[in-house]
Amino acid sequence: MEKKEVEAYSWIARGSLRRAVIRALEKPRIVSDIYKEAKNYNPLISLNNTSDTLRDFEKMKIATCINPKEKVGRIYKLTLLGEKIRKEL
């Protein structure tokens, strides 16, 4: 793994909410569906936590929004980096 990958992996591994969100992103999904799936991994997660985590994932190039102009129903998917990390978890 490269340094960037190691840093991103470590950052996700340290956060139970981040781990829940990355596990829920096995395929492209809207935020509410990601939240519902992530709740199976961490019952304490909220919809707001999910949205915040996805924004952080975008900043770190772990996930991307494939329809960013939409105000409602934004679809997120993992980048190659995100998929690598998800497989490792």
DSSP file (Angstrom, degrees, kcal/mol; ACC not computed):
  #  RESIDUE AA STRUCTURE BP1 BP2  ACC     N-H-->O    O-->H-N    N-H-->O    O-->H-N    TCO  KAPPA ALPHA  PHI   PSI    X-CA   Y-CA   Z-CA
    1    1 A M              0   0    0      0, 0.0     2,-0.1     0, 0.0     0, 0.0   0.000 360.0 360.0 360.0 144.4    0.0    0.0    0.0
    2    2 A E     >  -     0   0    0      1,-0.1     4,-2.5     4,-0.0     5,-0.2  -0.349 360.0-102.1 -80.0 167.5    1.1    3.5   -0.7
    3    3 A K  H  > S+     0   0    0      1,-0.2     4,-2.5     2,-0.2     5,-0.2   0.902 122.7  51.0 -58.0 -43.8    1.4    6.2    2.0
    4    4 A K  H  > S+     0   0    0      1,-0.2     4,-2.3     2,-0.2    -1,-0.2   0.898 111.2  48.7 -61.7 -41.2   -1.9    7.8    1.0
    5    5 A E  H  > S+     0   0    0      2,-0.2     4,-2.7     1,-0.2    -1,-0.2   0.902 111.0  49.7 -65.6 -41.9   -3.7    4.4    1.1
    6    6 A V  H  X S+     0   0    0     -4,-2.5     4,-2.6     2,-0.2    -2,-0.2   0.915 111.6  48.7 -64.0 -43.8   -2.2    3.6    4.5
    7    7 A E  H  X S+     0   0    0     -4,-2.5     4,-2.3     2,-0.2    -2,-0.2   0.920 113.9  46.0 -62.8 -44.2   -3.3    7.0    5.9
    8    8 A A  H  X S+     0   0    0     -4,-2.3     4,-2.3     2,-0.2     5,-0.2   0.911 113.2  49.8 -66.0 -42.4   -6.8    6.6    4.5
    9    9 A Y  H  X S+     0   0    0     -4,-2.7     4,-2.8     1,-0.2    -2,-0.2   0.934 112.2  47.6 -60.7 -47.0   -7.1    3.0    5.8
   10   10 A S  H  X S+     0   0    0     -4,-2.6     4,-1.7     1,-0.2    -2,-0.2   0.903 110.5  52.2 -61.3 -43.2   -6.0    4.1    9.3
   11   11 A W  H  < S+     0   0    0     -4,-2.3     4,-0.4     1,-0.2    -1,-0.2   0.904 114.0  42.7 -61.5 -43.3   -8.4    7.0    9.4
   12   12 A I  H >< S+     0   0    0     -4,-2.3     3,-1.4     1,-0.2     7,-0.4   0.917 111.2  54.5 -70.0 -42.8  -11.3    4.8    8.5
   13   13 A A  H 3< S+     0   0    0     -4,-2.8    -1,-0.2     1,-0.3    -2,-0.2   0.799 103.7  57.2 -62.4 -28.8  -10.3    2.0   10.8
   14   14 A R  T 3< S+     0   0    0     -4,-1.7     2,-0.5    -5,-0.2    -1,-0.3   0.643 100.5  65.7 -77.5 -14.3  -10.2    4.4   13.7
   15   15 A G    <>  -     0   0    0     -3,-1.4     4,-2.4    -4,-0.4     5,-0.2  -0.930  61.0-161.4-118.0 120.8  -13.8    5.5   13.3
   16   16 A S  H  > S+     0   0    0     -2,-0.5     4,-1.9     1,-0.2    -1,-0.1   0.854  97.1  50.7 -66.2 -33.3  -16.7    3.1   13.8
   17   17 A L  H  > S+     0   0    0      2,-0.2     4,-2.3     1,-0.2    -1,-0.2   0.911 110.6  48.9 -68.5 -41.4  -19.1    5.5   11.9
   18   18 A R  H  > S+     0   0    0      1,-0.2     4,-2.5     2,-0.2     5,-0.2   0.901 110.9  50.5 -64.5 -40.6  -16.6    5.6    9.0
   19   19 A R  H  X S+     0   0    0     -4,-2.4     4,-1.9    -7,-0.4    -1,-0.2   0.909 110.3  50.2 -63.0 -41.1  -16.3    1.8    9.0
   20   20 A A  H  X S+     0   0    0     -4,-1.9     4,-1.6     1,-0.2    -2,-0.2   0.910 111.8  47.6 -64.1 -42.1  -20.1    1.4    8.9
   21   21 A V  H  X S+     0   0    0     -4,-2.3     4,-0.8     1,-0.2    -2,-0.2   0.922 111.5  48.8 -67.9 -43.6  -20.4    3.8    6.0
   22   22 A I  H  < S+     0   0    0     -4,-2.5     3,-0.5     1,-0.2    -1,-0.2   0.868 111.0  51.2 -66.8 -33.5  -17.7    2.2    3.9
   23   23 A R  H  < S+     0   0    0     -4,-1.9     3,-0.3     1,-0.2    -1,-0.2   0.860 107.5  53.6 -68.0 -33.9  -19.2   -1.2    4.5
   24   24 A A  H  < S+     0   0    0     -4,-1.6     2,-0.8     1,-0.2     3,-0.4   0.653  93.4  75.9 -74.3 -15.0  -22.6    0.1    3.4
   25   25 A L     <  +     0   0    0     -4,-0.8    53,-0.3    -3,-0.5    -1,-0.2  -0.295  48.3 130.7 -94.3  50.3  -21.1    1.4    0.1
   26   26 A E  S    S+     0   0    0     -2,-0.8    -1,-0.2    -3,-0.3    -2,-0.1   0.721  82.8   9.7 -73.9 -18.4  -20.8   -2.0   -1.7
   27   27 A K  S    S-     0   0    0     -3,-0.4    49,-0.1    49,-0.1    -1,-0.1  -0.947 106.2 -67.4-148.4 165.2  -22.6   -0.4   -4.7
   28   28 A P        +     0   0    0      0, 0.0     2,-0.3     0, 0.0    49,-0.2  -0.345  65.9 164.0 -59.0 133.5  -23.6    3.1   -5.8
   29   29 A R  E     -A   76   0A   0     47,-2.1    47,-3.1    -4,-0.0     2,-0.2  -0.967  39.6-105.9-148.4 159.9  -26.4    4.3   -3.4
   30   30 A I  E >>  -A   75   0A   0     -2,-0.3     4,-2.2    45,-0.2     3,-0.5  -0.520  44.6-104.0 -83.4 161.7  -28.3    7.4   -2.3
   31   31 A V  H 3> S+     0   0    0     43,-0.8     4,-2.7     1,-0.2     5,-0.2   0.876 118.6  53.2 -57.2 -43.8  -27.5    8.8    1.2
   32   32 A S  H 3> S+     0   0    0      1,-0.2     4,-2.1     2,-0.2    -1,-0.2   0.869 110.6  47.7 -63.9 -35.0  -30.7    7.4    2.9
   33   33 A D  H <> S+     0   0    0     -3,-0.5     4,-2.1     2,-0.2    -1,-0.2   0.881 111.0  50.9 -70.9 -37.8  -30.0    3.9    1.6
   34   34 A I  H  X S+     0   0    0     -4,-2.2     4,-2.9     2,-0.2    -2,-0.2   0.924 110.6  50.4 -62.3 -43.4  -26.4    4.1    2.8
   35   35 A Y  H  X S+     0   0    0     -4,-2.7     4,-2.0     2,-0.2    -2,-0.2   0.930 109.1  50.2 -59.7 -47.7  -27.6    5.2    6.2
   36   36 A K  H  < S+     0   0    0     -4,-2.1     4,-0.5     1,-0.2    -1,-0.2   0.901 115.5  42.7 -60.5 -41.9  -30.1    2.3    6.4
   37   37 A E  H >X S+     0   0    0     -4,-2.1     3,-1.3     1,-0.2     4,-0.6   0.902 111.7  53.9 -71.0 -41.2  -27.4   -0.2    5.6
   38   38 A A  H >X S+     0   0    0     -4,-2.9     4,-2.2     1,-0.3     3,-1.1   0.815  96.6  67.6 -63.6 -30.0  -24.8    1.5    7.8
   39   39 A K  H 3< S+     0   0    0     -4,-2.0    -1,-0.3     1,-0.3    -2,-0.2   0.787  92.3  61.0 -61.3 -27.3  -27.2    1.2   10.7
   40   40 A N  H <4 S+     0   0    0     -3,-1.3    -1,-0.3    -4,-0.5    -2,-0.2   0.813 111.5  38.6 -66.6 -29.6  -26.8   -2.6   10.5
   41   41 A Y  H << S+     0   0    0     -3,-1.1    -2,-0.2    -4,-0.6    -1,-0.2   0.762 135.3  16.3 -92.3 -29.2  -23.1   -2.1   11.3
   42   42 A N    ><  -     0   0    0     -4,-2.2     3,-1.8   -22,-0.1    -1,-0.3  -0.801  61.8-166.6-146.8 100.2  -23.4    0.7   13.8
   43   43 A P  T 3  S+     0   0    0      0, 0.0    -4,-0.1     0, 0.0    -3,-0.1   0.642  86.6  64.4 -64.3 -13.5  -26.9    1.3   15.4
   44   44 A L  T 3  S+     0   0    0      2,-0.0    -5,-0.1    -5,-0.0     2,-0.1   0.541  76.7 111.2 -86.9  -6.7  -25.8    4.7   16.8
   45   45 A I    <   -     0   0    0     -3,-1.8     2,-0.3    -7,-0.1    -3,-0.0  -0.370  52.1-156.9 -70.5 145.3  -25.2    6.3   13.3
   46   46 A S     >  -     0   0    0      1,-0.1     4,-2.1    -2,-0.1     5,-0.1  -0.740  31.1-109.3-114.9 168.0  -27.6    9.0   12.2
   47   47 A L  H  > S+     0   0    0     -2,-0.3     4,-2.3     1,-0.2     5,-0.2   0.885 121.9  52.8 -62.2 -38.4  -28.5   10.3    8.8
   48   48 A N  H  > S+     0   0    0      2,-0.2     4,-2.5     1,-0.2    -1,-0.2   0.907 107.3  51.1 -64.5 -42.4  -26.5   13.5    9.5
   49   49 A N  H  > S+     0   0    0      1,-0.2     4,-2.6     2,-0.2    -2,-0.2   0.905 109.5  52.0 -58.3 -41.9  -23.4   11.4   10.5
   50   50 A T  H  X S+     0   0    0     -4,-2.1     4,-2.3     2,-0.2    -2,-0.2   0.930 110.3  46.6 -62.5 -47.2  -23.7    9.5    7.2
   51   51 A S  H  X S+     0   0    0     -4,-2.3     4,-2.0     2,-0.2    -1,-0.2   0.917 113.5  48.9 -62.0 -44.4  -23.9   12.8    5.2
   52   52 A D  H  X S+     0   0    0     -4,-2.5     4,-2.1     1,-0.2    -2,-0.2   0.911 111.4  49.8 -61.9 -42.8  -20.9   14.2    7.1
   53   53 A T  H  X S+     0   0    0     -4,-2.6     4,-2.6     1,-0.2    -1,-0.2   0.898 108.8  51.9 -64.6 -41.0  -18.9   11.1    6.6
   54   54 A L  H  X S+     0   0    0     -4,-2.3     4,-2.1     2,-0.2    -1,-0.2   0.885 108.4  51.3 -64.3 -38.0  -19.6   11.0    2.9
   55   55 A R  H  X S+     0   0    0     -4,-2.0     4,-2.0     2,-0.2    -1,-0.2   0.916 111.1  48.3 -63.3 -41.8  -18.4   14.6    2.5
   56   56 A D  H  X S+     0   0    0     -4,-2.1     4,-1.9     1,-0.2    -2,-0.2   0.903 108.8  53.8 -63.7 -40.6  -15.2   13.6    4.3
   57   57 A F  H  <>S+     0   0    0     -4,-2.6     5,-3.1     1,-0.2     6,-0.9   0.889 107.3  51.6 -60.2 -39.6  -14.8   10.6    2.0
   58   58 A E  H ><5S+     0   0    0     -4,-2.1     3,-1.3     1,-0.2    -1,-0.2   0.920 107.9  51.3 -63.5 -43.3  -15.1   12.9   -1.0
   59   59 A K  H 3<5S+     0   0    0     -4,-2.0    -1,-0.2     1,-0.3    -2,-0.2   0.857 113.7  44.5 -61.7 -35.0  -12.4   15.2    0.4
   60   60 A M  T 3<5S-     0   0    0     -4,-1.9    -1,-0.3    -5,-0.1    -2,-0.2   0.349 113.9-117.6 -92.7   6.1  -10.1   12.2    0.9
   61   61 A K  T < 5S+     0   0    0     -3,-1.3    21,-0.4    -4,-0.2    20,-0.3   0.818  82.0 120.0  62.5  33.6  -10.9   10.7   -2.5
   62   62 A I  S   <S+     0   0    0     -5,-3.1    17,-2.5     1,-0.3    20,-0.4   0.767  80.0  11.7 -93.4 -34.1  -12.4    7.6   -1.0
   63   63 A A  E     -B   78   0A   0     -6,-0.9     2,-0.3    15,-0.3    -1,-0.3  -0.921  67.7-154.7-138.2 164.0  -15.9    8.1   -2.5
   64   64 A T  E     -B   77   0A   0     13,-2.8    13,-2.3    -2,-0.3     2,-0.6  -0.990  19.6-124.3-141.2 149.3  -17.4   10.4   -5.1
   65   65 A C  E     -B   76   0A   0     -2,-0.3    11,-0.2    11,-0.2     9,-0.0  -0.830  17.2-163.1 -91.3 125.4  -20.9   11.7   -5.9
   66   66 A I  S    S+     0   0    0      9,-2.8    10,-0.1    -2,-0.6    -1,-0.1   0.545  87.2  34.7 -91.4  -5.5  -21.9   10.8   -9.4
   67   67 A N    >   +     0   0    0      8,-0.6     3,-1.7     3,-0.1    -1,-0.2  -0.424  68.3 161.7-139.0  64.2  -24.7   13.4   -9.6
   68   68 A P  T 3   +     0   0    0      0, 0.0    -1,-0.1     0, 0.0     6,-0.1   0.659  67.4  65.9 -64.2 -18.4  -23.4   16.4   -7.7
   69   69 A K  T 3  S+     0   0    0      2,-0.0     2,-0.2     0, 0.0     5,-0.0   0.694  81.6  95.3 -77.8 -17.1  -25.8   18.9   -9.2
   70   70 A E    <   -     0   0    0     -3,-1.7     3,-0.1     1,-0.1     4,-0.1  -0.520  58.6-161.9 -73.7 138.6  -28.8   17.2   -7.6
   71   71 A K  S    S+     0   0    0      1,-0.2     2,-0.4    -2,-0.2     3,-0.2   0.794  81.0  33.3 -86.7 -32.5  -30.0   18.6   -4.3
   72   72 A V  S    S+     0   0    0      1,-0.2    -1,-0.2   -42,-0.0   -42,-0.0  -0.957 116.5  25.6-124.1 141.3  -31.9   15.5   -3.4
   73   73 A G  S    S-     0   0    0     -2,-0.4    -1,-0.2     1,-0.2     2,-0.1   0.825  71.1-179.8  80.4  32.0  -31.0   11.9   -4.2
   74   74 A R        -     0   0    0     -3,-0.2   -43,-0.8    -4,-0.1     2,-0.5  -0.447  18.5-141.3 -65.8 138.2  -27.3   12.3   -4.6
   75   75 A I  E     -A   30   0A   0    -45,-0.2    -9,-2.8    -2,-0.1    -8,-0.6  -0.895  16.3-165.8-107.8 127.7  -25.7    9.0   -5.5
   76   76 A Y  E     +AB  29  65A   0    -47,-3.1   -47,-2.1    -2,-0.5     2,-0.3  -0.858   8.7 176.0-112.6 146.6  -22.3    8.1   -4.0
   77   77 A K  E     - B   0  64A   0    -13,-2.3   -13,-2.8    -2,-0.4     2,-0.2  -0.974  33.7 -99.9-142.8 158.2  -19.9    5.3   -5.0
   78   78 A L  E     - B   0  63A   0    -53,-0.3   -15,-0.3    -2,-0.3     2,-0.1  -0.486  30.5-135.4 -76.0 146.2  -16.4    4.3   -3.8
   79   79 A T     >  -     0   0    0    -17,-2.5     4,-2.6    -2,-0.2     5,-0.2  -0.292  39.7 -90.7 -82.7 179.8  -13.4    5.3   -5.8
   80   80 A L  H  > S+     0   0    0      1,-0.2     4,-2.2     2,-0.2     5,-0.2   0.905 132.2  51.1 -60.2 -40.3  -10.6    2.8   -6.5
   81   81 A L  H  > S+     0   0    0    -20,-0.3     4,-2.2     1,-0.2    -1,-0.2   0.931 110.5  49.0 -61.2 -45.4   -9.0    3.8   -3.3
   82   82 A G  H  > S+     0   0    0    -21,-0.4     4,-2.5   -20,-0.4    -2,-0.2   0.887 110.1  50.5 -62.1 -40.6  -12.2    3.3   -1.4
   83   83 A E  H  X S+     0   0    0     -4,-2.6     4,-2.0     2,-0.2    -1,-0.2   0.895 109.4  51.4 -66.1 -39.4  -12.8   -0.1   -2.9
   84   84 A K  H  X S+     0   0    0     -4,-2.2     4,-1.5     1,-0.2    -2,-0.2   0.931 112.7  45.6 -60.3 -45.7   -9.2   -1.2   -1.9
   85   85 A I  H  X S+     0   0    0     -4,-2.2     4,-1.7     1,-0.2    -2,-0.2   0.905 109.8  54.3 -65.6 -42.3   -9.8    0.0    1.6
   86   86 A R  H  < S+     0   0    0     -4,-2.5    -1,-0.2     1,-0.2    -2,-0.2   0.889 107.5  50.8 -60.5 -40.1  -13.2   -1.7    1.8
   87   87 A K  H  < S+     0   0    0     -4,-2.0    -1,-0.2     1,-0.2    -2,-0.2   0.861 108.9  52.2 -65.0 -35.9  -11.7   -5.0    0.8
   88   88 A E  H  <        0   0    0     -4,-1.5    -1,-0.2     1,-0.2    -2,-0.2   0.804 360.0 360.0 -71.5 -29.8   -9.0   -4.7    3.4
   89   89 A L     <        0   0    0     -4,-1.7    -1,-0.2    -5,-0.1    -2,-0.2   0.505 360.0 360.0 -74.6 360.0  -11.6   -4.1    6.2
